[in-house]
Amino acid sequence: MDFKKQIEAVMEPLAQDISALCQINSVEGEPQPGMPFGEGPAKALEAALALGERLGFRTENFDNYVGHIEMGEGEEMLGILGHVDVVPAGEGWDFDPWGGVIADGKIFGRGTLDDKGPLVTCLYAMKILKDMGVTLNKRVRIILGTNEETDWNCMAYYLNEVKPELPTIAFSPDSHFPVTYAEMGLLQYTLTREISEKLEIEGGNAFNSVPSKASVVLDGKYAADLEAAVAAYADPAMFAIEKADDKVILRATGVGAHAAYLWEGKNALTHMMAVLGQLPLEGELKEVVDFVNGHFGTCLYGENMGVACSDDDCGPLTLNLGKIVVEDGKLVLCCDSRIPVAFTVDSIEEAVKAKMEGTGYAYERVSTERPLYVPKDSELVQTLMEAYRTVTGDTESQPQSSGGATYSRTMDNCVAFGCLLPDQEDTMHQANECLELEHLKIWLEICLEAIYQLAK
Ligand SMILES: [Zn+2]
């Protein structure tokens, strides 16, 4: 169908409504009565639902956890899953991150790409279909989460407490075009042992980040050995040595990265352990260094843990040692694995547990996300690819797999679709997050085509 004229007509209000929603700071805050994730996410949800109502749709708010905006009639339902919460602004902006400034053909603001811009775009696609009186056989429902950037507790509440009717097919416009049809399983766990000596070692700050910093305080007697070990290391520039009284401090600087793309980083902690492995250490520090080198090392794909595996869709399993902490007589290692869809989270967990037997380390599961897999030749993936190709003419980009996680994995028969275009700069979670109006128009065209094809 040709929607060109209708698209032109809504570009101005569409940009204004994205700007308005991005002016609400919806970073997670302290819970308040009736606002489970603080004031910001609740306000953004309210504003998005009000917009849905203004455009002529039915809306529903589930206790400020999740909201619906729905159009049309029909037994079946097409779901569109997104979220109105955002990550903190951070430093380095040239514009007010909460200003919604429209300038130089762009909308600037936190949330323009992730995920308010894509949601409002889908809403306007629905409006065009409604205004044109296009007959659809499915209802179309936008499902708005409010806690995606941290704990996904909104979806847990929605699925477990609200127990809503679920869409028969769905997509989540919270990633890249064209389609992400496979998302790896996620397993985060801790390995913990007792410590009775004084260990001053630290590194990293989260399961899902590659540590960019690590440090250890050693007895001064190791100073000469340490200097030699650093000098002989493959990348001596990662390290700085400081002497203080009878101590010597080793500081490592790596490159931070998200654990889903850990090959883009350089793990300061595991590289520091590799250097420590060259010293004639004693006692518990030696035990810890040997354990980490033996089970993690500087490899990225779980080789030393004995969990290396891979499949054609996702490539290799990844294992990130994200953090080490010594506290209250315990040493804790925080680990994050992304697991290819051909393998179960449980089978990897069993392998790690078995590997821990007799080591003195206790395994504990911290969190897990089931994988997403909708076959490439499924109707859903094919239809979305076709919509994308029809609008963009891009026949080269193929359906992708990812170690990242979107809401699409919370439901069956749902994939991530859009909205970042292959040639679009990715400023999600960064300073100066912005959306070009030229790209916005393409987004709208693709989403319109996709919703029409899936719901007709
Ligand atoms: Zn997002």
Residues whose N, C-alpha, C, O or C-beta is under 5 A from the ligand:
A	BS01	ZN	D114 D115 D174
